[in-house]
Amino acid sequence: MLRGSRFWTLGVLCLPALLLCACSDRSDGDANASSQTPPARVSVTTVQPQAVTVYDELPGRVAALRTVEIRPQVNGIIRKTLFEEGSVVTAGTALFQIDPAPFVAEADAAAAVLARAEAELSNATVKFDRSQRLSAQKITSDEAFNNATAALAQAKANVAEARANLARRRLELSNATVRSPISGIIGQSFMSEGGLASASATAPLAVVQQIDQVHVDVRQSSISLEQLQETAPEAGTGDPQALPVFIRTVTGKPYAHAGHILFSDISVDAATGSLGIRIRVPNPDGQLLPGMFVRAVVPREVHRAALMVPQEAVSRNAAGKPELVVIAADRTGERRAVELGPLVDGHYLVTKGLGAGETIVVLGQERVQAGQPLDITPSAVATRRQD
């Protein structure tokens, strides 16, 4: 009985030591396991300067390069329409024929008046020559010579007046054929045969529009224009108006031909803070029609050495501020606050907080811990194409 009590007492005394040893072994095992944790795997990219143009996409409306309302310059009955509606006409093409008979008669009458005036001039010239000879011989009086001189001058004036009247009548005769002053596409005819054409009418006979080039009118913020004027010279692009402007059609598809800014208004709308911009766009296929709504991609900023980072690389801290994870020399990650500019093609323009040649984490930022080594692999996110 005494021996059993001794064994029991010895077991009780040894139990804490055994438990202490077991705990010590477990702590050592956990420490070894922690020291053997593999580095966090992240994908990275190296930021290099590149040329970037930032654009505003603005709604706009197409206008013809030139629009001419065809109006008659004389009054008369339209005898014939000489064009096909919707066709292409060239400058000088005859479009309407007004009845020329009254103008022919007036031109003939004016020609007859001119012939009579020329005959009177011939007679006055003969009388003047005779009176001049007689006056030199003191055979006739000075009054007779003066009368002959005045008659000759009046005859010359009558001839000049008759010639001017004949030229006017011939001009009216030529205006009886209404022609197009420009080349373009003619629309519908607003007057048919038998209609009365009037030079004082408010409605035109037809409208011709030149659309081999067109204008696109948009409104852009005055702030955007100021940014463009500031950044374009720094980027070495020269005149900001020479930069290309891209057009998207009414269906959102890219238009094949780029335009350029023709001019900007000199006054800003006080209500919206915007100003009008006119863009000239080639339209050889006639795809853009006057009155059509399109979207114009207008330059806003130009940067020669911008730092662009993928949108996926940007995270937000607790305060909602943007930050990037930058790879240090020891292959650890450092969270750094940055300032961002506009988003271009899925990439942010970094304006502050990042240097050229630095490597940033694109995917896996949530696995980065302070001082923890990283397993770095190149990012599969496509690099932004340079302009």
C-alpha positions, 0 to 999 in steps of 0.5 A, a space after each residue: 500500500 505504501 509502494 502504490 502511494 509512492 508511485 502515485 505521488 511520483 506520477 503527479 510530480 512528473 506530469 507538469 514537466 511532461 506537459 511543459 515539454 510537450 508545449 515547448 515542442 509544439 511552439 518550436 514546431 509552429 515557429 519552424 512552420 512560420 519561418 517556412 511560409 512561402 512568399 506571397 505571389 504577386 504579378 507586377 509591371 514596370 512603369 515607363 514614361 510614354 506619350 499619352 493624349 487624353 480625350 473628351 468624347 462630346 456629342 456633336 451635329 454634322 453640318 455641310 461645308 457649304 450650303 446654298 439656297 437656289 433663288 431666282 434673280 428674275 421673275 417669270 414662269 418656270 418652263 423646265 426643271 433641269 436636274 434630278 433630285 438627290 444628284 450631284 451637280 457641279 458649279 455652273 450646272 443649269 437647274 431651272 429654266 425660266 421662260 426667256 421670251 420676255 427677256 429676249 424681247 427686252 434685250 432686242 429692244 435695248 439693242 435697237 435703242 443702242 443702234 439709234 443712239 450710235 446713229 445719233 452719235 455719228 451724226 453729231 460727230 459729223 456736225 461737230 467736225 464741220 462746226 469746228 472747221 468753220 469756227 477756225 475760219 471765223 465763218 460761224 459763230 462761237 455759239 454754233 460751235 458750242 451747240 455742236 460740242 454739247 450735242 456730241 457730248 450728249 450723243 456719247 452719253 446716250 450711247 453709253 446709257 444704251 449700252 448699259 441698258 443692253 448689258 442689263 437686259 442680256 444679264 436678265 436673259 442669262 439669269 433666266 437660266 438658274 445655275 448652281 454656284 457650287 458643286 454638291 448634292 442638290 435636294 428636292 425641288 420646291 418649285 415645279 414646271 409652271 410655277 411662278 419664280 419671284 426674286 423677292 420670294 422667301 422660299 428657295 427653289 432648291 438647296 445645294 449642299 457640299 459634303 465632300 467635307 463636313 463640319 461637326 459642331 460640338 461644345 467643350 468645357 473651357 477648362 478642357 481647352 485651357 488644359 490643352 493649350 497648356 500641355 500641348 506646347 510642353 509635349 512639343 505638339 505645336 498648334 493644338 488645333 492640328 491634333 487629330 479629332 476622331 469621330 464616332 458615328 451614330 451607331 458608335 462605330 469609329 469613323 474612318 477619317 480623322 478631322 481637325 479643329 477649325 476654330 473655337 468660339 471666343 466667348 464662353 457660355 455663362 450658364 454652362 462654362 462651355 464654348 463652341 468648337 467647329 471640326 472639319 472632317 473629310 467625308 469622301 464617301 458621303 457617310 456623314 450627312 448634315 443634321 446627323 448626330 455623332 460623337 467627337 473625340 476631342 483632345 483635352 490633354 497631351 503628355 509626352 512622358 506620362 506614367 500610366 498604371 493599369 486600373 487593377 493596380 490601384 487600390 483604396 485605403 481606409 480614407 478612400 485615397 488611391 494607393 499603389 504597392 511599389 516593389 522595394 529593392 529587397 523584393 518587399 512591397 510598400 504601400 504608397 499614396 498617389 494622385 491620379 489623373 484621368 482614366 485612359 484605355 483602362 489605365 490611370 495617369 499618375 500625376 504624383 507619387 510614382 517615379 519612372 522605372 518603378 515596379 508596381 503590383 498589378 494583382 495580389 495587393 491584398 496578399 502583401 504584408 509589410 516586410 514580407 518577401 514577394 514571389 514576383 511574376 510579370 503581369 498578364 494585364 496588357 500594357 497600354 498601347 502608346 500613341 
